[in-house]
Amino acid sequence: MNFTKVTMNLTDRDVRNTEMLSQKLHTRSKAEAVSAALNITSFLSKKLEEGTELIIKNKHGDMEKIYIPGFNEPKE
């Protein structure tokens, strides 16, 4: 596995999100949490490009289609 060093400036909100993701995903570092988030986003992007709909179901069984700007727009 090759690594490329990337330096990022994060807002306070970004840092909080990274810390929350790190706890939920049980990552060893914030960098690993960012990598996991990128992998999840890439996977969802590919699925939406294929025409797959992203549906969530709450604890009451109600379903809702998720729309992500920039991901759900049809290609020209």
C-alpha positions in Angstrom: 0.0 0.0 0.0 1.4 3.4 -1.0 0.8 6.5 1.1 0.7 10.1 0.0 1.0 12.8 2.7 -1.9 15.3 2.6 -2.1 18.4 4.7 -5.6 19.7 5.4 -7.1 22.7 7.2 -10.2 21.6 9.0 -12.9 23.7 10.6 -14.0 23.0 14.2 -17.0 21.2 12.8 -14.8 19.0 10.5 -12.7 18.1 13.5 -15.8 17.2 15.6 -17.1 15.1 12.7 -13.8 13.3 12.3 -13.6 12.6 16.0 -17.2 11.2 16.0 -16.5 9.1 13.0 -13.3 7.8 14.5 -15.3 6.6 17.6 -18.1 5.1 15.6 -15.9 3.4 13.1 -13.3 2.4 15.8 -10.4 3.9 13.8 -7.0 4.4 15.3 -6.6 7.9 14.0 -8.4 10.8 12.5 -6.6 10.2 9.3 -8.0 6.7 9.2 -11.5 8.1 9.9 -11.2 10.5 7.0 -10.0 7.6 4.8 -13.0 5.5 5.8 -15.4 8.4 5.1 -13.8 8.8 1.6 -14.3 5.1 1.0 -17.9 5.3 2.0 -18.6 8.4 -0.1 -16.9 6.8 -3.1 -18.9 3.6 -2.8 -22.2 5.6 -2.5 -21.2 7.8 -5.5 -20.6 4.7 -7.7 -23.9 3.2 -6.7 -25.9 6.3 -7.4 -24.1 6.7 -10.8 -25.3 3.2 -11.6 -28.9 4.3 -10.9 -29.2 2.7 -7.4 -31.5 4.6 -5.1 -30.3 5.3 -1.5 -33.2 4.5 0.8 -33.2 4.6 4.6 -35.7 3.1 7.0 -36.3 4.4 10.5 -37.1 2.4 13.5 -40.8 2.7 12.8 -40.4 1.2 9.3 -40.9 4.5 7.4 -38.7 4.7 4.4 -37.2 7.8 2.8 -35.1 8.3 -0.3 -31.9 10.2 0.3 -30.9 12.9 -2.2 -27.2 14.0 -2.1 -26.6 17.1 -4.2 -23.9 16.5 -6.8 -24.4 12.7 -6.7 -28.0 12.2 -7.8 -27.9 14.5 -10.8 -28.1 12.6 -14.1 -25.0 12.7 -16.3 -25.2 14.8 -19.5 
